[in-house]
Amino acid sequence: MPTCPECENNLDIEMDEVEEGDVVACEECGTEYEVVGVEPLELTPIGDELDEDDDELLDEEEEEEE
């Protein structure tokens, strides 16, 4: 059974029912992951990339205001 990279809790994922693009969440810490690969199972955290993009947009807006 796969484990959460954040808290190492077992993730309740039905391996025969999961597909690329599905979103799964850790019941323990609430971190959400997108399935990017099925064989072998590969997960990528959701939200980290968005936060970085938001930070870049804020930096650009601050530079324009100066």
Secondary structure, DSSP 8 states (H G I E B T S, - for coil): --B-TTT--B----TTT--TT-EEE-TTT--EEEEEETTTTEEEESSHHHHHHHHHHHHHHHHHH-
